[in-house]
Structures are given as structure tokens and as C-alpha cells.
Amino acid sequence: MLSSMHPYIDTHCHLDQILEKTEAADFADLRTRFFPEGFEACLTIACDPEAIDPNLALLANDGVYGSFGIHPHDASKYTPEVEAAIAQALLHPKCMAYGEIGLDYHYDFSPRDLQRDAFAHQIRVGVQAKKPLVIHTREAEEDTLAMMRDLVPSEWPVHVHCFTSSQKLAEALLADFTNLYIGFTGIVTFKNTDDLHATARCVPLDRMLVETDGPYLAPAPHRGKPAHPGHIPLILDKLATVCRLPLETLATATRENAKRLYGI
């Protein structure tokens, strides 16, 4: 297991939801109760209109950085008013990225045409704002890749978060976008994820990130409980085994990757 003192960064979580699920009084309480001493930073993601203000407020805490955008589930809520609120959030000095944005054809909570419209528009906004893009894709590989090839500059910094898609997509993204990183969550600790493990082994060490996506996807042995940044050491431990790498090597590299991508 990773030393409790080894610094790490959770590159994708939803702190406002984590606080609600854990019933922590505030971020300081959450950190004291759940995080090992090695916690260095996290990126909290606001990806629906109601999450913008709570996550902006959380940026007042040391070690908390933010990203703002509209998730494909809420693409039908992407209005000019919401766009203006995000534009204001992007001005915050601790807003490090735009997203998460993308396509999700598993649930289709928003119609696919609206998802594609919102994704295309937000790519343009994020690039214009000179922010790294945080991208969500689920069961939409062909459209995701085609839209990214069409709209995202090949050298643009990108985090394809909570990667569960095919190895073929991972390899295409890594080849086409020179500053693209692939994020792995607690899913790597789940049973019957051999395909994901094979994908992880094909991702170069300098293109890999770790994240919790908390409060979702808590790693074993905490499945069913709220995930939080304190779980990153468990993800690193399993990912090191999967990738056949020394744990300290993986931990150091993913931290450096996060700092390079997000400027933390």
C-alpha cells in the first residue's frame, strides 16, 4: 500500500455531492475524517447548472481546484444563461479546466442530437477560454472520436475521464492528441474488468491519471459507500499491480501528470 505520506492528486471528483453523501460538516471535516496525510489536491467538477455555485464556494479551501461545464446528461439544460454562469466561473483563478463535457449514449437522459450540439459548442468555448478539456464518453465511441478529431486541436490538453471504453478508442485518442491523458477510477478494483486492465497496460505512464469520480465508483473494499479523494491510494495500489509497475513509480508519475495537465 502507498505510504500515507506520499503526495497524490484526485483529478476528478464532485466534492459538493461527496459532502452531502458523507454528511461531512464541511471540507475540513471531510479531509480530517477520510483523507490520508498524502492528500495534496483534488479537482472538483461542476457539471450541471445547480452545481456551479456550490463548487465555486469550495474553491476557497486549500488544495481544492475546479472545473466547470455541462455533462451530456444535462445537455438539454445548456442555455445561454448557464453558459454565462460557466463563463464567469472560468474566470476564477482556481478554475483549471472546462468540463466535464461529452456524450453518453448509455442512458440518453438528453437526446443525442442535443448532446452533440452541447458537446461541440462547449469544446469551442473551452478552447477559446484556453482551458484543458475534461471529456466524458460512454457507449459513444465513434461520435466522440469523430467530434474530437473535428473540433479539438491535436495538441490541446485533454483528460478523458473515468475511461471504460475500448482499448481501440484509447489507442486512437493517444495517437491523435499529443497532450491527452486517460483517467482511471475505482472501477479498476472491480471484478470482471479484465478488458479495462488490458487498456490500462497500453496507456503510457506519462499519459495516465488517477481519479475517484466520487461520490461514485468507490473502490473495493468500499463499494456501495461514497467514494472520496481519500480512496486514491487504493486505486493506485490496484493500478500498479495491473500495469506491473512499482507503486511509488506509478504514484509519482500520475501526480506529475496531473500537475502538468492542470497546472496545480
Secondary structure, DSSP 8 states (H G I E B T S, - for coil): ---TTS-EEEEEE-HHHHHHHHT-SSHHHHHHHH--TTEEEEEEEE-SGGGHHHHHHHTTSTTEEEEE---GGGGGG--HHHHHHHHHHTTSTTEEEEEEEEEETTT-SS-HHHHHHHHHHHHHHHHHTT--EEEEEES-HHHHHHHHHHHS-TT--EEE-S--S-HHHHHHHHHH-TTEEEEE-GGGGSSS-HHHHHHHHHS-GGGEEE---TTSS--TT-TTS---GGGHHHHHHHHHHHHT--HHHHHHHHHHHHHHHH--
